[in-house]
């Protein structure tokens, strides 16, 4: 099947392929949200701009989650908040905290969890960072939502908060586990304790902006396929997501044995590498303080056209 045919398939047909072929686990930190809102919605006549931001972003989040689940993703990890965001100032922190709180009570999210039978989890060392602060009530809200959605079995949705380093949490769990069972926990037991349920290794990571993968402790194996959108995450379309799925399922698997390659195939490879000699994916430039990726790859067809 070529990519054009794959893109034209129905959602159910794509879901069946994804369920059969993988991926089961996708990590997608939703980045560039303020840029997206400012560029596309800031001129909307909101009575309250902050409330308008939270409402608009909430709907966009739900639409994105539905896109993933409609295409067969079972486990969706959304790294959301790390210590670096604490440095953005109190106003930003207050807005972010309200956004996370809405995940636990807003009808838009609750209806989505029920309709799609989504079991919700929060992972990371957020209890350490929120305990004893004015945001401590979030801990109970997160735990209550996870409990309420325990019986939803169709999809698993994970929000990562302060998940940049799992070492201390894993150490505490391992010590308590050994005291109780007098043995060292197995890897699967550690993963389940950290995420709330067992999560298989990540298949796909979809980032935005500068190339980096992060905040998926214990389930990042180095075998996951990495993708980076050029535009902020909330611009992602169905066609764009399907091109990622197609690449993961069809293009990156079952590479030809070198011994079976024809001279023409070797020549094509040589031409491609020579045309792109000295070029590096991930190179960018700053414009008005914002990093933008630079195009790097040139095909032999591009050279012939030039």
Backbone as CSV, one residue per row, in Angstrom:
resi,resn,N_x,N_y,N_z,CA_x,CA_y,CA_z,C_x,C_y,C_z
1,UNK,0.844,-1.191,0.000,0.000,0.000,0.000,0.886,1.250,0.000
2,UNK,0.582,2.214,-0.895,1.356,3.442,-0.886,0.695,4.454,0.049
3,UNK,1.392,5.565,0.290,0.928,6.521,1.278,-0.394,7.162,0.871
4,UNK,-0.558,7.474,-0.409,-1.789,8.118,-0.870,-3.000,7.240,-0.596
5,UNK,-2.864,5.934,-0.837,-3.968,5.011,-0.561,-4.254,4.945,0.931
6,UNK,-3.205,4.901,1.736,-3.353,4.838,3.189,-4.089,6.073,3.704
7,UNK,-3.754,7.238,3.189,-4.378,8.483,3.634,-5.862,8.513,3.276
8,UNK,-6.247,7.846,2.195,-7.649,7.861,1.759,-8.515,6.848,2.514
9,UNK,-7.926,5.961,3.284,-8.703,4.945,3.992,-9.630,5.568,5.024
10,UNK,-10.662,4.833,5.400,-11.536,5.281,6.481,-10.797,5.172,7.812
11,UNK,-11.307,5.881,8.814,-10.713,5.782,10.148,-10.711,4.351,10.659
12,UNK,-11.820,3.639,10.430,-11.919,2.259,10.922,-10.881,1.364,10.256
13,UNK,-10.637,1.596,8.953,-9.655,0.779,8.244,-8.246,1.055,8.764
14,UNK,-7.938,2.328,9.007,-6.623,2.674,9.552,-6.481,2.097,10.951
15,UNK,-7.527,2.227,11.754,-7.486,1.692,13.115,-7.200,0.189,13.104
16,UNK,-7.825,-0.532,12.195,-7.603,-1.976,12.116,-6.153,-2.288,11.780
17,UNK,-5.564,-1.511,10.861,-4.159,-1.719,10.492,-3.251,-1.413,11.666
18,UNK,-3.513,-0.308,12.343,-2.672,0.097,13.470,-2.774,-0.923,14.597
19,UNK,-3.973,-1.401,14.870,-4.144,-2.398,15.927,-3.383,-3.686,15.580
20,UNK,-3.345,-4.006,14.283,-2.682,-5.233,13.851,-1.161,-5.063,13.769
21,UNK,-0.716,-3.930,13.239,0.690,-3.720,12.947,1.426,-2.910,14.004
22,UNK,0.699,-2.183,14.862,1.304,-1.204,15.751,1.237,0.152,15.080
23,UNK,1.459,1.225,15.817,1.978,1.275,17.171,0.874,1.208,18.224
24,UNK,1.217,0.708,19.373,0.272,0.711,20.482,0.478,1.921,21.384
25,UNK,1.737,2.397,21.459,2.088,3.439,22.426,2.653,4.652,21.693
26,UNK,2.050,5.793,21.943,2.496,7.039,21.323,2.738,8.077,22.415
27,UNK,3.857,8.789,22.319,4.146,9.911,23.210,4.076,11.194,22.405
28,UNK,3.309,12.160,22.903,3.156,13.422,22.180,3.052,14.584,23.167
29,UNK,4.166,15.205,23.506,4.079,16.435,24.289,3.455,17.527,23.423
30,UNK,2.433,18.190,23.938,1.722,19.218,23.159,2.430,20.546,23.381
31,UNK,3.247,20.935,22.414,4.079,22.117,22.540,3.646,23.218,21.575
32,UNK,4.031,24.435,21.909,3.704,25.581,21.064,2.270,26.046,21.201
33,UNK,1.632,25.704,22.343,0.207,26.000,22.514,-0.065,27.501,22.528
34,UNK,0.745,28.256,23.236,0.522,29.706,23.289,0.743,30.342,21.926
35,UNK,1.710,29.854,21.169,1.930,30.371,19.812,0.693,30.112,18.952
36,UNK,0.203,28.867,19.012,-0.968,28.485,18.218,-2.160,29.366,18.557
37,UNK,-2.422,29.558,19.860,-3.582,30.348,20.266,-3.420,31.805,19.843
38,UNK,-2.237,32.369,20.049,-2.009,33.765,19.702,-2.162,33.992,18.200
39,UNK,-1.639,33.074,17.408,-1.691,33.226,15.953,-3.086,33.002,15.390
40,UNK,-3.850,32.089,15.991,-5.130,31.686,15.391,-6.361,32.209,16.125
41,UNK,-6.246,32.580,17.394,-7.449,32.894,18.167,-7.365,34.167,19.000
42,UNK,-6.211,34.800,19.070,-6.069,35.954,19.967,-6.962,37.122,19.566
43,UNK,-7.350,37.197,18.298,-8.200,38.300,17.844,-9.687,38.037,18.054
44,UNK,-10.018,36.854,18.565,-11.409,36.548,18.885,-11.869,37.441,20.039
45,UNK,-13.110,37.858,19.983,-13.629,38.796,20.983,-14.066,38.038,22.235
46,UNK,-13.094,37.654,23.063,-13.387,36.963,24.308,-13.734,37.981,25.397
47,UNK,-14.720,37.647,26.216,-14.998,38.498,27.380,-13.848,38.432,28.372
48,UNK,-13.267,37.259,28.487,-12.132,37.043,29.383,-11.093,36.261,28.582
49,UNK,-9.954,36.868,28.278,-8.976,36.249,27.392,-8.400,34.966,27.982
50,UNK,-8.198,34.937,29.316,-7.652,33.724,29.928,-8.658,32.581,29.877
51,UNK,-9.914,32.883,30.168,-10.948,31.851,30.068,-11.097,31.389,28.633
52,UNK,-11.003,32.342,27.693,-11.080,31.988,26.285,-9.938,31.088,25.872
53,UNK,-8.751,31.383,26.389,-7.583,30.544,26.105,-7.810,29.126,26.614
54,UNK,-8.237,29.004,27.871,-8.423,27.680,28.470,-9.510,26.888,27.751
55,UNK,-10.611,27.545,27.389,-11.699,26.856,26.692,-11.265,26.391,25.307
56,UNK,-10.578,27.274,24.590,-10.158,26.958,23.217,-9.126,25.851,23.200
57,UNK,-8.169,25.934,24.112,-7.130,24.917,24.181,-7.714,23.577,24.627
58,UNK,-8.660,23.610,25.559,-9.285,22.358,26.006,-9.946,21.629,24.851
59,UNK,-10.684,22.356,24.028,-11.336,21.728,22.875,-10.305,21.170,21.901
60,UNK,-9.223,21.923,21.687,-8.172,21.458,20.779,-7.494,20.201,21.321
61,UNK,-7.291,20.140,22.638,-6.713,18.945,23.251,-7.602,17.732,23.010
62,UNK,-8.886,17.890,23.279,-9.811,16.769,23.113,-9.844,16.325,21.655
63,UNK,-9.869,17.268,20.731,-9.866,16.915,19.302,-8.609,16.125,18.944
64,UNK,-7.474,16.529,19.506,-6.224,15.828,19.210,-6.232,14.426,19.812
65,UNK,-6.715,14.305,21.048,-6.788,12.981,21.665,-7.695,12.050,20.849
66,UNK,-8.820,12.582,20.385,-9.721,11.768,19.566,-9.048,11.328,18.271
67,UNK,-8.251,12.221,17.674,-7.529,11.874,16.453,-6.640,10.664,16.686
68,UNK,-5.898,10.674,17.792,-5.012,9.539,18.096,-5.809,8.265,18.333
69,UNK,-6.826,8.349,19.168,-7.581,7.147,19.517,-8.406,6.630,18.338
70,UNK,-8.926,7.522,17.503,-9.676,7.099,16.320,-8.807,6.340,15.329
71,UNK,-7.491,6.512,15.441,-6.562,5.842,14.533,-5.865,4.657,15.176
72,UNK,-6.387,4.186,16.306,-5.916,2.919,16.850,-4.866,2.995,17.933
73,UNK,-4.464,4.209,18.353,-3.509,4.314,19.445,-4.189,3.852,20.739
74,UNK,-3.535,2.997,21.478,-4.089,2.471,22.731,-3.579,3.249,23.934
75,UNK,-2.280,3.490,23.975,-1.645,4.212,25.079,-1.112,5.540,24.544
76,UNK,-1.574,6.644,25.126,-1.116,7.972,24.713,-0.486,8.675,25.910
77,UNK,0.814,8.957,25.819,1.535,9.662,26.870,1.698,11.120,26.462
78,UNK,1.314,12.026,27.362,1.380,13.455,27.074,2.236,14.143,28.147
79,UNK,3.562,14.175,27.951,4.399,14.957,28.872,3.927,16.401,28.884
80,UNK,3.651,16.953,30.071,2.917,18.213,30.118,3.575,19.318,30.927
81,UNK,4.340,18.972,31.938,4.797,20.021,32.856,6.079,19.568,33.527
82,UNK,7.095,20.423,33.485,8.362,20.114,34.127,8.871,21.283,34.936
83,UNK,9.942,21.080,35.681,10.472,22.153,36.528,10.824,23.416,35.760
84,UNK,11.203,23.276,34.478,11.571,24.453,33.690,10.402,25.420,33.526
85,UNK,9.170,24.887,33.536,8.005,25.750,33.363,7.738,26.604,34.596
86,UNK,8.295,26.194,35.736,8.138,27.004,36.947,8.858,28.341,36.817
87,UNK,9.797,28.405,35.863,10.579,29.622,35.682,9.884,30.643,34.781
88,UNK,8.716,30.308,34.254,8.025,31.219,33.335,7.192,32.276,34.050
89,UNK,7.184,32.252,35.361,6.479,33.290,36.103,5.178,32.806,36.704
90,UNK,4.708,33.547,37.695,3.523,33.151,38.445,2.269,33.163,37.590
91,UNK,2.134,34.147,36.685,0.933,34.221,35.849,0.795,32.978,34.975
92,UNK,1.911,32.566,34.368,1.873,31.371,33.529,1.557,30.140,34.366
93,UNK,2.159,30.058,35.554,1.938,28.900,36.418,0.477,28.791,36.822
94,UNK,-0.141,29.920,37.181,-1.549,29.921,37.573,-2.422,29.424,36.418
95,UNK,-2.108,29.874,35.208,-2.887,29.460,34.041,-2.713,27.968,33.779
96,UNK,-1.485,27.495,33.884,-1.209,26.083,33.644,-1.905,25.208,34.680
97,UNK,-1.850,25.612,35.932,-2.480,24.841,37.004,-3.985,24.744,36.787
98,UNK,-4.610,25.846,36.388,-6.050,25.802,36.106,-6.339,24.872,34.932
99,UNK,-5.452,24.889,33.943,-5.633,23.973,32.819,-5.581,22.525,33.248
100,UNK,-4.632,22.176,34.105,-4.535,20.806,34.599,-5.720,20.454,35.485
101,UNK,-6.174,21.418,36.266,-7.327,21.168,37.119,-8.553,20.849,36.275
102,UNK,-8.709,21.541,35.165,-9.873,21.314,34.289,-9.913,19.892,33.743
103,UNK,-8.755,19.281,33.607,-8.727,17.895,33.152,-9.546,16.991,34.045
104,UNK,-9.735,17.390,35.313,-10.366,16.528,36.303,-11.845,16.816,36.524
105,UNK,-12.332,17.985,36.064,-13.726,18.314,36.375,-14.532,18.895,35.217
106,UNK,-13.880,19.399,34.180,-14.609,20.084,33.117,-15.444,19.078,32.315
107,UNK,-16.711,19.395,32.048,-17.580,18.464,31.311,-17.012,18.044,29.951
108,UNK,-16.285,18.943,29.284,-15.702,18.599,27.988,-14.786,17.391,28.104
109,UNK,-13.949,17.393,29.125,-13.032,16.271,29.326,-13.761,15.054,29.883
110,UNK,-14.630,15.260,30.855,-15.326,14.122,31.459,-16.195,13.389,30.434
111,UNK,-16.877,14.145,29.566,-17.677,13.514,28.513,-16.793,12.738,27.548
112,UNK,-15.624,13.294,27.236,-14.681,12.603,26.347,-14.197,11.305,26.977
113,UNK,-13.818,11.335,28.247,-13.356,10.115,28.917,-14.436,9.032,28.881
114,UNK,-15.680,9.445,29.090,-16.775,8.476,29.104,-17.069,7.946,27.708
115,UNK,-17.138,8.850,26.732,-17.471,8.441,25.359,-16.433,7.497,24.782
116,UNK,-15.156,7.789,25.002,-14.070,6.988,24.434,-13.559,5.929,25.407
117,UNK,-14.180,5.838,26.585,-13.766,4.860,27.592,-12.264,4.959,27.871
118,UNK,-11.874,6.163,28.289,-10.469,6.483,28.525,-10.139,6.354,30.013
119,UNK,-9.141,5.546,30.300,-8.614,5.467,31.649,-7.488,6.505,31.767
120,UNK,-7.593,7.400,32.738,-6.675,8.538,32.849,-5.687,8.323,33.986
121,UNK,-4.425,8.640,33.707,-3.372,8.502,34.708,-2.514,9.757,34.718
122,UNK,-1.917,10.034,35.850,-0.952,11.126,35.982,0.345,10.521,36.497
123,UNK,1.435,10.744,35.798,2.704,10.160,36.206,3.743,11.253,36.400
124,UNK,4.768,10.909,37.153,5.810,11.872,37.463,5.842,12.173,38.959
125,UNK,6.772,13.017,39.346,6.986,13.305,40.766,6.214,14.551,41.191
126,UNK,4.958,14.670,40.744,4.183,15.879,41.025,3.826,16.013,42.512
127,UNK,3.689,14.909,43.219,3.382,15.019,44.643,4.509,15.730,45.397
128,UNK,5.740,15.442,45.013,6.886,16.087,45.646,6.858,17.595,45.423
129,UNK,6.505,18.015,44.201,6.559,19.431,43.861,5.322,20.195,44.325
130,UNK,4.166,19.533,44.376,2.933,20.230,44.747,2.618,20.174,46.235
131,UNK,3.121,19.155,46.932,2.818,19.019,48.363,3.307,20.244,49.131
132,UNK,2.455,20.730,50.027,2.823,21.871,50.846,2.740,23.202,50.139
133,UNK,2.197,23.224,48.914,2.030,24.475,48.177,0.540,24.772,48.028
134,UNK,0.240,25.919,47.450,-1.163,26.264,47.219,-1.803,25.394,46.138
135,UNK,-0.986,24.586,45.468,-1.504,23.715,44.409,-1.651,22.267,44.882
136,UNK,-1.511,22.034,46.166,-1.550,20.673,46.702,-2.871,19.975,46.418
137,UNK,-3.954,20.755,46.247,-5.260,20.141,45.991,-5.284,19.381,44.664
138,UNK,-4.340,19.703,43.761,-4.287,18.989,42.484,-4.016,17.500,42.687
139,UNK,-3.265,17.168,43.704,-2.908,15.764,43.935,-4.158,14.926,44.137
140,UNK,-5.071,15.402,44.987,-6.319,14.675,45.226,-7.183,14.654,43.974
141,UNK,-7.198,15.760,43.230,-7.995,15.808,42.001,-7.499,14.766,41.007
142,UNK,-6.190,14.671,40.844,-5.623,13.690,39.925,-5.964,12.268,40.369
143,UNK,-5.771,12.005,41.643,-6.046,10.654,42.157,-7.519,10.281,42.011
144,UNK,-8.405,11.245,42.262,-9.844,10.977,42.143,-10.237,10.668,40.710
145,UNK,-9.666,11.418,39.759,-10.005,11.165,38.356,-9.508,9.792,37.919
146,UNK,-8.297,9.438,38.323,-7.773,8.118,37.975,-8.666,7.021,38.534
147,UNK,-9.156,7.229,39.752,-10.030,6.239,40.372,-11.362,6.147,39.640
148,UNK,-11.923,7.302,39.272,-13.220,7.323,38.584,-13.166,6.649,37.221
149,UNK,-12.006,6.705,36.551,-11.904,6.145,35.200,-11.258,4.755,35.191
150,UNK,-11.127,4.155,36.363,-10.461,2.854,36.467,-11.105,1.808,35.572
151,UNK,-12.423,1.864,35.434,-13.133,0.817,34.696,-13.241,1.097,33.204
152,UNK,-12.671,2.189,32.747,-12.597,2.449,31.305,-11.424,1.659,30.732
153,UNK,-11.675,0.841,29.735,-10.646,-0.089,29.272,-10.232,0.104,27.814
154,UNK,-10.913,0.962,27.064,-10.616,1.058,25.639,-9.295,1.772,25.366
155,UNK,-9.028,2.847,26.112,-7.834,3.655,25.863,-7.190,4.069,27.185
156,UNK,-5.898,4.320,27.114,-5.138,4.745,28.280,-4.484,6.100,27.958
157,UNK,-4.750,7.108,28.797,-4.225,8.453,28.586,-3.410,8.864,29.806
158,UNK,-2.171,9.275,29.580,-1.243,9.587,30.661,-0.751,11.025,30.537
159,UNK,-0.891,11.796,31.601,-0.354,13.150,31.640,0.889,13.150,32.531
160,UNK,2.008,13.598,31.974,3.256,13.609,32.720,3.528,14.954,33.356
161,UNK,3.734,14.958,34.654,4.050,16.176,35.392,5.292,15.936,36.235
162,UNK,6.333,16.694,35.982,7.618,16.526,36.657,8.120,15.100,36.456
163,UNK,8.049,14.644,35.225,8.482,13.285,34.880,9.864,13.301,34.236
164,UNK,10.647,14.318,34.536,11.958,14.477,33.915,12.987,13.502,34.466
165,UNK,12.758,13.003,35.676,13.728,12.101,36.300,12.982,11.143,37.219
166,UNK,12.957,9.890,36.836,12.193,8.899,37.605,13.028,8.203,38.672
167,UNK,14.293,8.559,38.795,15.199,7.774,39.640,14.770,7.746,41.106
168,UNK,14.369,8.890,41.657,13.999,8.912,43.077,12.714,8.131,43.328
169,UNK,11.723,8.280,42.437,10.478,7.529,42.606,10.718,6.037,42.504
170,UNK,11.541,5.635,41.534,11.839,4.218,41.360,12.596,3.688,42.573
171,UNK,13.520,4.481,43.091,14.284,4.044,44.263,13.369,3.845,45.468
172,UNK,12.450,4.812,45.678,11.525,4.673,46.815,10.654,3.435,46.660
173,UNK,10.156,3.206,45.451,9.312,2.039,45.211,10.093,0.746,45.436
174,UNK,11.325,0.708,44.918,12.123,-0.515,45.029,12.414,-0.845,46.493
175,UNK,12.700,0.188,47.300,12.971,-0.040,48.721,11.730,-0.582,49.436
176,UNK,10.575,0.049,49.189,9.333,-0.408,49.821,8.965,-1.811,49.354
177,UNK,9.184,-2.072,48.059,8.859,-3.384,47.503,9.724,-4.461,48.145
178,UNK,11.003,-4.161,48.303,11.905,-5.163,48.882,11.559,-5.434,50.347
179,UNK,11.202,-4.382,51.075,10.817,-4.572,52.477,9.599,-5.484,52.579
180,UNK,8.699,-5.353,51.601,7.453,-6.118,51.673,7.606,-7.536,51.146
181,UNK,8.349,-7.700,50.031,8.387,-9.004,49.352,9.746,-9.692,49.442
182,UNK,10.742,-8.998,49.969,12.079,-9.563,50.136,12.706,-9.982,48.806
183,UNK,12.424,-9.225,47.774,13.077,-9.433,46.482,13.080,-8.125,45.700
184,UNK,13.915,-8.086,44.692,13.994,-6.898,43.834,12.838,-6.942,42.834
185,UNK,12.131,-5.842,42.608,11.017,-5.852,41.655,11.484,-6.064,40.223
186,UNK,10.652,-6.736,39.438,10.921,-6.897,38.010,10.629,-5.582,37.285
187,UNK,11.147,-5.468,36.069,10.960,-4.242,35.295,9.484,-3.920,35.115
188,UNK,8.679,-4.904,34.746,7.254,-4.654,34.511,6.553,-4.142,35.771
189,UNK,6.987,-4.624,36.924,6.403,-4.162,38.183,6.772,-2.707,38.452
190,UNK,7.988,-2.329,38.091,8.418,-0.939,38.264,7.629,-0.020,37.334
191,UNK,7.482,-0.441,36.092,6.719,0.362,35.125,5.283,0.538,35.592
192,UNK,4.654,-0.532,36.044,3.272,-0.454,36.500,3.142,0.456,37.721
193,UNK,4.081,0.391,38.629,4.024,1.256,39.805,4.174,2.717,39.422
194,UNK,4.993,2.991,38.424,5.260,4.381,38.035,4.082,4.984,37.273
195,UNK,3.496,4.228,36.363,2.442,4.765,35.494,1.025,4.447,35.963
196,UNK,0.885,3.532,36.908,-0.443,3.154,37.371,-0.945,1.881,36.746
197,UNK,-0.509,1.618,35.519,-0.758,0.354,34.826,0.505,0.029,34.046
198,UNK,0.615,-1.205,33.596,1.782,-1.543,32.780,1.657,-0.858,31.417
199,UNK,2.733,-0.231,30.973,2.794,0.431,29.672,3.890,-0.234,28.841
200,UNK,3.568,-0.723,27.658,4.612,-1.292,26.800,5.588,-0.209,26.347
201,UNK,6.718,-0.601,25.780,7.674,0.388,25.275,7.034,1.316,24.232
202,UNK,7.493,2.552,24.203,6.951,3.550,23.280,7.305,3.174,21.842
203,UNK,6.327,3.324,20.941,6.535,3.071,19.523,6.850,4.359,18.756
204,UNK,6.107,5.429,19.078,6.231,6.688,18.345,6.336,7.849,19.326
205,UNK,7.252,8.765,19.054,7.336,10.030,19.783,7.148,11.153,18.769
206,UNK,6.182,12.049,19.033,5.911,13.163,18.125,6.162,14.463,18.879
207,UNK,7.231,15.148,18.523,7.576,16.399,19.170,7.373,17.584,18.247
208,UNK,7.659,18.756,18.776,7.627,20.001,18.007,8.790,20.867,18.460
209,UNK,9.296,21.674,17.544,10.372,22.614,17.831,11.706,21.858,17.832
210,UNK,12.653,22.289,18.630,13.993,21.697,18.609,13.908,20.207,18.900
211,UNK,14.720,19.410,18.178,14.647,17.960,18.258,15.108,17.477,19.634
212,UNK,14.203,16.927,20.405,14.543,16.278,21.668,13.367,15.429,22.104
213,UNK,13.663,14.264,22.661,12.609,13.418,23.225,12.796,13.404,24.734
214,UNK,11.694,13.372,25.469,11.800,13.564,26.910,10.566,13.054,27.636
215,UNK,10.714,12.915,28.950,9.620,12.655,29.891,8.789,11.420,29.559
216,UNK,9.470,10.338,29.218,8.799,9.038,29.070,9.676,7.978,29.725
217,UNK,9.923,8.137,31.048,10.839,7.236,31.763,10.393,5.782,31.704
218,UNK,11.365,4.895,31.654,11.168,3.444,31.772,10.565,2.812,30.532
219,UNK,9.913,3.590,29.660,9.285,3.007,28.465,9.956,3.485,27.187
220,UNK,10.981,4.339,27.298,11.788,4.721,26.147,12.949,3.737,26.045
221,UNK,13.014,3.014,24.944,14.020,1.958,24.794,15.077,2.283,23.753
222,UNK,14.905,3.390,23.029,15.786,3.688,21.911,15.292,3.093,20.607
223,UNK,14.217,2.307,20.678,13.639,1.697,19.479,12.442,2.490,18.963
224,UNK,12.003,3.511,19.716,10.858,4.297,19.281,11.240,5.154,18.067
225,UNK,10.282,5.372,17.168,10.492,6.240,16.018,10.176,7.676,16.418
226,UNK,11.089,8.591,16.090,10.946,9.988,16.479,10.485,10.823,15.287
227,UNK,9.469,11.663,15.528,8.953,12.580,14.516,8.825,13.964,15.147
228,UNK,9.049,14.997,14.349,8.955,16.362,14.853,8.191,17.215,13.850
229,UNK,7.071,17.763,14.303,6.261,18.600,13.431,6.926,19.962,13.288
230,UNK,6.753,20.585,12.128,7.327,21.906,11.878,6.479,22.985,12.545
231,UNK,5.163,22.780,12.553,4.236,23.716,13.192,3.857,23.197,14.577
232,UNK,3.393,24.073,15.478,2.979,23.623,16.820,2.009,22.447,16.777
233,UNK,2.021,21.664,17.830,1.305,20.389,17.860,-0.172,20.526,17.521
234,UNK,-0.827,21.583,18.002,-2.273,21.697,17.813,-2.669,22.020,16.371
235,UNK,-1.704,22.259,15.511,-1.989,22.390,14.078,-2.110,21.023,13.393
236,UNK,-1.809,19.943,14.104,-1.744,18.637,13.456,-3.073,18.235,12.831
237,UNK,-3.015,17.808,11.590,-4.204,17.386,10.857,-4.262,15.862,10.790
238,UNK,-5.403,15.357,10.357,-5.545,13.912,10.181,-4.551,13.404,9.151
239,UNK,-4.407,14.120,8.039,-3.484,13.672,6.994,-2.055,13.626,7.511
240,UNK,-1.661,14.645,8.291,-0.307,14.663,8.826,-0.073,13.480,9.754
241,UNK,-1.042,13.197,10.618,-0.872,12.072,11.535,-0.816,10.752,10.775
242,UNK,-1.593,10.650,9.709,-1.568,9.418,8.920,-0.232,9.239,8.206
243,UNK,0.404,10.330,7.785,1.720,10.190,7.160,2.730,9.658,8.176
244,UNK,2.581,10.060,9.434,3.458,9.539,10.491,3.208,8.048,10.697
245,UNK,1.927,7.681,10.792,1.597,6.270,10.968,2.095,5.434,9.801
246,UNK,1.929,5.951,8.595,2.369,5.209,7.414,3.880,4.996,7.456
247,UNK,4.605,6.051,7.777,6.058,5.934,7.831,6.475,4.904,8.866
248,UNK,5.824,4.957,10.033,6.183,4.021,11.105,5.872,2.579,10.727
249,UNK,4.714,2.358,10.134,4.266,0.995,9.854,4.938,0.407,8.624
250,UNK,5.082,1.217,7.574,5.543,0.691,6.291,6.967,1.100,5.921
251,UNK,7.329,2.367,6.137,8.599,2.847,5.592,9.809,2.481,6.444
252,UNK,9.638,2.371,7.747,10.795,2.152,8.616,11.019,0.692,8.970
253,UNK,10.242,-0.185,8.405,10.372,-1.590,8.763,10.950,-2.399,7.606
254,UNK,11.532,-3.537,7.972,11.961,-4.544,7.002,12.858,-3.964,5.916
255,UNK,13.967,-3.345,6.338,14.906,-2.819,5.354,15.529,-3.963,4.568
256,UNK,15.838,-3.699,3.303,16.397,-4.708,2.419,17.778,-5.144,2.899
257,UNK,18.037,-6.428,2.797,19.375,-6.948,3.083,20.341,-6.388,2.050
258,UNK,21.493,-5.875,2.527,22.465,-5.294,1.599,22.854,-6.271,0.484
259,UNK,22.917,-7.539,0.835,23.346,-8.530,-0.160,22.328,-8.692,-1.283
260,UNK,21.093,-8.229,-1.049,20.047,-8.372,-2.063,19.853,-7.107,-2.897
261,UNK,20.607,-6.046,-2.596,20.419,-4.785,-3.306,21.092,-4.824,-4.671
262,UNK,20.412,-4.249,-5.648,20.927,-4.197,-7.017,21.950,-3.079,-7.153
263,UNK,22.761,-3.104,-8.185,23.694,-1.995,-8.431,22.975,-0.646,-8.543
264,UNK,21.776,-0.660,-9.137,21.022,0.591,-9.265,20.619,1.128,-7.896
265,UNK,20.265,0.224,-6.986,19.888,0.646,-5.640,21.088,1.243,-4.901
266,UNK,22.250,0.610,-5.069,23.452,1.156,-4.452,23.795,2.537,-5.032
267,UNK,23.590,2.701,-6.331,23.883,3.980,-6.959,22.925,5.061,-6.468
268,UNK,21.644,4.688,-6.305,20.667,5.637,-5.772,21.074,6.083,-4.365
269,UNK,21.495,5.135,-3.535,21.933,5.467,-2.189,23.133,6.406,-2.224
270,UNK,24.114,6.091,-3.063,25.316,6.915,-3.168,24.967,8.332,-3.625
271,UNK,24.093,8.433,-4.628,23.699,9.753,-5.131,23.031,10.579,-4.024
272,UNK,22.143,9.921,-3.285,21.420,10.634,-2.218,22.396,11.149,-1.159
273,UNK,23.304,10.300,-0.716,24.242,10.707,0.328,25.203,11.783,-0.169
274,UNK,25.616,11.703,-1.428,26.519,12.725,-1.951,25.815,14.062,-2.095
275,UNK,24.567,14.040,-2.538,23.807,15.282,-2.672,23.638,15.959,-1.321
276,UNK,23.461,15.142,-0.265,23.187,15.681,1.069,24.411,15.653,1.976
277,UNK,25.585,15.495,1.389,26.817,15.488,2.178,26.942,16.795,2.961
278,UNK,27.191,16.677,4.276,27.375,17.854,5.104,26.100,18.447,5.662
279,UNK,24.940,17.839,5.361,23.666,18.358,5.857,23.223,17.565,7.084
280,UNK,22.550,18.242,8.014,22.202,17.628,9.295,20.767,17.957,9.671
281,UNK,19.940,16.926,9.884,18.589,17.143,10.377,18.652,17.695,11.794
282,UNK,17.827,18.694,12.087,17.807,19.307,13.401,18.493,20.660,13.452
283,UNK,19.155,21.051,12.353,19.777,22.369,12.292,18.686,23.423,12.097
284,UNK,18.784,24.521,12.829,17.780,25.575,12.704,18.410,26.950,12.767
285,UNK,17.559,27.951,12.763,18.017,29.332,12.853,17.055,30.110,13.745
286,UNK,17.547,31.162,14.376,16.700,32.002,15.206,16.267,33.230,14.429
287,UNK,14.965,33.507,14.473,14.400,34.712,13.880,13.580,35.403,14.958
288,UNK,13.962,36.604,15.325,13.288,37.351,16.399,13.203,36.534,17.694
289,UNK,14.250,35.776,17.958,14.320,35.010,19.190,13.651,33.651,19.155
290,UNK,13.008,33.291,18.043,12.311,31.998,17.912,13.125,31.081,17.012
291,UNK,13.299,29.827,17.433,14.031,28.844,16.642,13.124,28.253,15.569
292,UNK,13.624,28.213,14.336,12.911,27.588,13.226,13.828,26.561,12.573
293,UNK,13.287,25.369,12.215,14.131,24.372,11.542,14.444,24.815,10.111
294,UNK,15.632,24.459,9.652,16.027,24.740,8.279,15.877,23.478,7.432
295,UNK,15.424,23.625,6.189,15.344,22.444,5.310,16.735,21.915,5.032
296,UNK,16.858,20.598,5.031,18.169,19.982,4.851,18.215,18.984,3.702
297,UNK,17.185,18.165,3.589,17.260,17.026,2.678,16.921,17.439,1.254
298,UNK,17.751,16.987,0.323,17.510,17.205,-1.101,17.537,15.845,-1.797
299,UNK,16.574,15.606,-2.661,16.540,14.340,-3.397,17.272,14.504,-4.712
300,UNK,17.598,13.362,-5.335,18.265,13.442,-6.638,17.336,14.040,-7.690
301,UNK,16.005,13.867,-7.478,15.051,14.497,-8.399,15.115,16.016,-8.284
302,UNK,15.315,16.521,-7.048,15.448,17.962,-6.860,16.660,18.488,-7.612
303,UNK,17.755,17.746,-7.555,18.975,18.197,-8.239,18.783,18.205,-9.745
304,UNK,18.095,17.177,-10.273,17.881,17.118,-11.718,16.991,18.260,-12.184
305,UNK,15.973,18.594,-11.352,15.084,19.721,-11.713,15.844,21.026,-11.704
306,UNK,16.797,21.158,-10.736,17.577,22.398,-10.647,18.508,22.528,-11.851
